[in-house]
Amino acid sequence: MAALSLNLPRGFRFCPTDVELIDHFLRSKITGNDQNLHFISELHFFKREPWDLPDFSGLQTEDQEWFFFSPQHRNGNRLNRATNAGYWKVSGKDVKIWSRARLIGMKKILVFYQGPTPNGKITDWVMHEYHTTLKELDGTHPSQKSFVLCRLFKKPNKGGKAGPAKFRPAALEVKAEDHSENCNGITYDTIASKFERICFD
């Protein structure tokens, strides 16, 4: 899919919350109501190297952060997260995502290691993999397909440039009462027709 490039004013960013990523974007993709989500590309995330993925992003901005839908395929009972150049390794415990006291999904944090498993060299590439825990979105219902949503970013090198404005250390648990959260600023619901949420830093 061709990338969707928008000339946003400096300071405007696409920065959905964890709740929005699961309960709106991922929900819409699983149920097939994704006609307005062209800026989040669909691809087989683990079949490509992390440094190649930004070129496939449907959202071209200066932010060092990219979003993708990936089909949820498993090799037997285990998800295959190996690429030709290395492998993704889970880091820490899964993060619970809550909305109005209801568990709606999980966030898995993974780090990319370059080289053969298990002796690869750790890199600065990090991915947050979101999947839903809601029974009505388990992919088995009519017209549904099973997807996860991947947020990719690269941590800054020590002494280098600052990383993405939205990079934060992972918490053990994330709770949100509604969908009105924003990132470090004011949330605008209708800044651009192609976005559900644009934030101003």
Buried (B, 14 or more C-beta within 10 A) or exposed (E): EEBBEBEBEEEBBBBBBBBBBBBBBBBBBBBEEBEEBBBBBBBEBBEBEBEEBBEBBBBBBEBBBBBBBBEBEEEEEEBEBBBEBBBBBEEEEBBBBBBEEEBBBBBBBBBBBBEEEEEBEEBBBBBBBBBBBBEEBEEEEEEBBBBBBBBBBBBBEEEEEEBBBBBEEEEEEBBBEEBEBBBEBEBBEEBEEBBBBBBBB
